Amino acid sequence: MTPESQIRAPSATPVDDAVLPFEVSALDVRGRLTKMGPALDEILTKHDYPAPVGKLLGEAIVLTTLLGSTLKFEGRFILQTQTDGPVSLIVVDFHAPDRLRAYARFDASRLAPGQDSAALLGRGHLAMTIDQGPDMSRYQGLVALDGGNLEDAAHEYFLRSEQIPTRVRLAVGEEFRGGDGPKHRWRGGGMLMQFLPKAPERARQPDLDPGDAPQGAMVHDVPEDDAWAESRSLFGTIEDVELIDPDLSGERLLFRLFHERGVRVFPVQAMRAQCSCSRDAVAGMLSSFDPKDRADMVENGKVVVTCEFCSSVYEFTPDEAGIVPVQESSGD
């Protein structure tokens, strides 16, 4: 018997900033559960986002951990939204196996009380890109954002692109505590569950609308597999507070959901907040600009570049930025 297959009580020790893969073989489902604490808080507090914007970006980060943690190579998974809503752009960059960075662009004048994630996003698209390195082609999946939230977009993507029965839950909240430590911290959590039976016909889903069938054609009724129906029912009982509770371990949450069927967990995959910017990288970026454009960047005798992801500020003298002084003609 291998260590992974040993039967034991679920660990009561919470593990933050980690993805916990799991399997419920009796129901033919596999999935991942993520709990985010200090890493999420570090990313969000670097920009001091308004609470609704921070919550939305946090949801995008949680979704990225669930999807990006499946990479089996030293590549990147990039989640990006471009929409007409108050939050017009979100970028989450996951560098396998564990590095995360993210930022959001928003119009403060369009923020209003009571806006949920769907209202903040508006309409546009969600792009998910897998970058395997300079010698390999990129893979990109696109899904429309049409007034829904990130959970809706994830469900639509798996339905239309992967055609795998999938459920996704995302939760992000602010934690306020007394004492001598930090008074405010961001926390997040999420879960992805997929139905992966050995017999592919058990995972059949109804034809997509509108599909290629002629108008008026009979729509085939595809009954939902009992195991997937039970899994969906159990999944639907998850509360947001369970996903973000700092005192509830991921193993105990999975045991609450699936103890009657038996759940198997695998080693956790750690996550951390770390930007990939550096002074050398920024200098290389400046060198790619046209000399005239570089000259236009000079203000008060220096070139200042701020990283959109981590807010680090890099200052360069014109000489360091490779800006050649303009020689004035004598007129002779």
C-alpha positions in Angstrom: 0.0 0.0 0.0 1.5 3.4 -1.0 1.4 6.4 1.4 -1.1 8.1 -1.0 -3.6 5.3 -0.6 -3.5 5.0 3.2 -6.7 5.6 5.1 -6.4 8.3 7.8 -8.3 11.1 9.5 -8.3 14.4 7.6 -5.7 16.8 8.7 -7.0 19.6 11.0 -4.1 21.9 10.1 -5.0 24.5 7.5 -2.5 25.1 4.7 -2.7 28.4 3.0 -1.5 29.4 -0.4 -1.7 25.8 -1.7 -3.8 23.7 -4.1 -5.0 20.3 -2.9 -5.8 17.8 -5.6 -8.4 15.2 -4.8 -10.3 12.2 -6.2 -13.6 10.6 -5.3 -13.3 7.3 -7.3 -16.8 6.1 -6.2 -18.3 9.1 -8.1 -15.7 9.2 -10.9 -14.8 12.8 -10.0 -11.4 14.5 -9.7 -10.7 18.1 -8.7 -8.6 20.7 -6.9 -9.3 22.8 -3.8 -7.3 26.0 -3.2 -7.0 28.1 0.0 -5.3 31.5 -0.4 -4.1 33.7 2.4 -0.9 35.7 2.7 0.0 35.4 -1.1 -3.4 36.7 -2.1 -3.3 39.5 0.5 0.2 40.6 -0.7 -0.9 40.9 -4.3 -4.1 42.8 -3.5 -2.7 45.2 -0.9 0.2 46.4 -3.2 -2.4 48.4 -5.1 -4.9 49.3 -2.4 -7.8 48.4 -4.7 -11.4 49.4 -3.7 -13.0 46.4 -2.0 -15.2 45.3 -4.9 -12.2 45.5 -7.4 -10.0 43.6 -4.9 -12.6 40.9 -4.5 -13.0 40.5 -8.3 -9.2 40.3 -8.9 -9.0 37.9 -6.0 -11.5 35.6 -7.7 -9.5 35.7 -10.9 -6.4 34.8 -8.9 -8.2 31.8 -7.2 -9.4 30.6 -10.6 -5.9 30.9 -12.0 -4.5 28.7 -9.2 -7.1 26.0 -10.0 -6.4 26.0 -13.7 -2.7 26.8 -13.8 -1.7 24.2 -11.2 -2.4 21.5 -13.8 0.7 22.5 -15.9 3.3 19.7 -15.9 6.1 21.9 -17.3 8.0 25.1 -16.6 5.6 27.3 -18.5 3.1 30.1 -17.9 -0.7 30.2 -17.6 -2.1 33.7 -18.2 -5.7 34.6 -17.4 -6.9 37.9 -18.9 -10.2 39.7 -19.2 -10.9 42.6 -21.5 -14.4 44.1 -21.1 -16.5 47.2 -21.2 -17.2 47.2 -17.5 -15.8 49.4 -14.7 -13.0 46.9 -14.4 -11.8 46.9 -18.0 -8.7 44.7 -17.7 -7.6 41.9 -15.4 -4.3 40.0 -15.9 -3.2 37.1 -13.7 0.2 35.6 -14.6 1.0 32.1 -13.1 4.5 30.9 -13.7 4.7 27.2 -13.0 5.2 25.6 -10.6 4.2 28.2 -8.0 4.7 32.0 -8.8 1.7 34.3 -9.0 1.3 38.0 -10.0 -1.8 40.0 -11.0 -3.3 43.4 -11.5 -6.6 45.1 -12.5 -7.3 48.3 -14.4 -10.5 50.0 -13.4 -12.4 53.3 -13.8 -13.1 54.6 -10.3 -15.7 57.0 -11.6 -17.8 54.1 -12.8 -17.8 52.2 -9.5 -21.1 52.2 -7.6 -22.4 50.6 -4.4 -23.8 47.2 -4.7 -22.0 46.2 -7.9 -21.2 42.5 -8.0 -18.5 40.8 -10.0 -20.7 40.4 -13.1 -21.5 44.1 -13.1 -17.9 45.1 -12.6 -16.9 42.9 -15.6 -19.6 43.9 -18.0 -19.3 42.4 -21.5 -16.2 41.3 -23.4 -14.1 38.2 -23.3 -11.9 36.0 -21.0 -8.7 34.6 -22.5 -6.7 31.7 -21.0 -3.2 31.3 -22.5 -0.7 28.5 -22.0 2.8 29.6 -22.9 5.2 26.6 -23.1 8.3 28.8 -23.8 9.9 30.5 -26.8 10.4 27.3 -28.8 6.8 26.1 -28.5 3.5 27.4 -29.9 1.0 29.1 -27.5 -2.4 27.7 -26.8 -5.2 30.1 -26.2 -8.9 29.6 -25.2 -11.4 32.3 -25.5 -14.9 32.6 -23.9 -17.4 35.4 -24.0 -18.2 37.4 -20.9 -21.8 38.4 -21.5 -23.0 39.7 -18.2 -21.9 36.8 -16.0 -19.2 36.3 -13.5 -15.9 34.3 -13.6 -17.6 31.1 -12.4 -20.1 31.4 -15.3 -17.2 32.0 -17.8 -15.3 28.9 -16.5 -18.4 26.7 -16.8 -19.0 28.0 -20.4 -15.3 27.3 -21.3 -15.4 23.7 -20.1 -18.8 23.1 -21.7 -17.8 24.4 -25.2 -14.1 23.9 -25.4 -13.2 20.9 -23.2 -16.6 19.3 -23.2 -15.9 17.9 -19.7 -18.7 18.2 -17.1 -17.2 20.7 -14.6 -18.2 22.8 -11.7 -16.3 25.7 -10.3 -16.7 27.7 -7.0 -14.8 30.9 -6.1 -14.9 32.9 -2.9 -12.9 35.9 -1.7 -13.5 38.0 1.4 -11.9 40.4 3.8 -10.8 39.2 7.2 -10.8 41.7 10.0 -9.1 40.8 13.3 -8.1 42.6 16.5 -4.9 42.2 18.4 -1.4 43.4 17.5 -1.2 41.9 14.1 -2.7 43.1 10.8 -6.2 44.4 11.2 -7.3 43.6 7.6 -6.3 40.7 5.4 -7.7 39.3 2.1 -8.5 35.6 1.9 -9.7 33.4 -0.9 -10.7 29.9 -1.8 -12.0 27.9 -4.6 -12.8 24.4 -5.9 -12.9 22.8 -9.3 -14.6 19.4 -9.8 -14.8 17.3 -13.0 -16.6 14.2 -14.0 -14.2 11.8 -15.6 -15.7 8.3 -16.0 -13.8 5.6 -17.8 -16.8 5.1 -20.2 -17.0 8.4 -22.2 -20.6 7.9 -23.0 -21.4 8.5 -19.3 -20.1 12.0 -19.6 -22.3 13.0 -22.6 -24.0 16.3 -22.4 -26.9 17.8 -24.3 -26.1 19.3 -27.7 -24.9 22.9 -27.6 -27.3 25.6 -28.6 -27.7 26.6 -31.5 -25.5 23.8 -32.8 -25.6 22.5 -36.4 -29.0 20.9 -36.3 -31.7 22.2 -38.7 -34.3 24.5 -37.2 -37.1 22.5 -35.7 -35.0 19.3 -35.3 -35.8 17.1 -32.3 -33.5 17.8 -29.4 -32.1 14.6 -27.9 -32.6 14.2 -24.2 -29.4 13.2 -22.5 -30.1 12.0 -18.9 -27.5 13.1 -16.4 -25.4 10.3 -14.9 -26.4 9.5 -11.4 -22.8 9.8 -10.1 -22.4 13.3 -11.6 -25.9 14.3 -10.3 -24.9 13.3 -6.8 -21.5 15.0 -7.1 -23.2 18.3 -8.2 -25.6 18.1 -5.4 -22.8 17.7 -2.8 -20.8 20.4 -4.5 -23.8 22.8 -4.3 -23.7 22.7 -0.5 -20.3 24.5 -0.3 -20.6 27.8 1.5 -18.3 30.8 0.8 -17.2 30.9 4.4 -16.0 27.3 4.2 -13.7 28.2 1.3 -12.1 31.2 3.1 -12.3 30.1 6.7 -8.6 30.3 8.0 -9.3 27.7 10.6 -10.9 25.0 8.3 -8.4 22.8 6.5 -8.9 21.8 2.9 -8.8 18.1 3.9 -11.6 18.6 6.5 -13.7 20.5 3.9 -13.4 17.6 1.4 -14.2 15.1 4.2 -17.4 17.1 5.0 -18.5 16.8 1.4 -17.5 13.3 0.4 -16.9 11.3 3.6 -19.8 8.8 2.7 -18.1 8.0 -0.6 -14.5 8.3 0.4 -12.1 10.9 -0.8 -8.5 10.6 -1.7 -6.1 13.5 -1.5 -2.7 14.1 -3.2 0.3 16.2 -2.1 -0.4 19.9 -2.0 1.0 22.3 -4.6 2.3 25.5 -2.9 1.6 29.0 -4.4 3.5 32.2 -3.7 3.3 35.9 -4.7 6.3 36.8 -6.7 6.7 39.3 -9.6 9.1 38.6 -12.4 10.1 42.2 -12.9 13.7 43.3 -12.3 15.9 46.3 -13.1 17.6 44.4 -15.9 14.2 43.3 -17.4 12.9 46.9 -17.4 16.1 48.1 -19.0 15.7 45.5 -21.7 12.1 46.7 -22.2 13.3 50.3 -22.6 15.9 49.3 -25.1 13.1 47.9 -27.3 11.5 51.4 -27.7 12.4 53.8 -30.5 15.1 56.3 -29.4 12.7 59.2 -29.9 10.0 57.5 -27.7 12.7 56.9 -25.0 13.7 60.5 -25.1 10.0 61.5 -24.6 10.0 59.5 -21.4 12.5 61.7 -19.6 10.9 63.8 -16.9 12.9 65.9 -14.4 16.1 64.4 -15.8 15.2 60.8 -15.3 13.1 57.9 -16.7 10.7 56.4 -14.2 9.0 53.0 -14.8 6.4 51.5 -12.4 5.6 47.8 -12.6 1.9 47.3 -13.1 1.9 44.0 -11.2 3.9 44.8 -8.0 4.1 48.6 -8.1 7.9 48.5 -7.9 9.5 51.7 -9.2 12.6 51.7 -11.3 14.5 55.0 -12.0 17.1 55.4 -14.8 19.2 58.3 -15.9 19.0 59.2 -19.6 22.4 57.6 -20.1 21.3 54.4 -18.3 18.2 54.3 -20.5 20.4 54.6 -23.7 19.1 58.1 -24.6 21.6 59.9 -26.8 21.6 63.7 -26.2 20.4 65.7 -29.2 23.2 67.7 -30.9 22.0 71.2 -31.7 23.2 72.6 -35.1 25.4 75.7 -35.0 23.6 77.1 -38.1 26.9 77.4 -40.0 
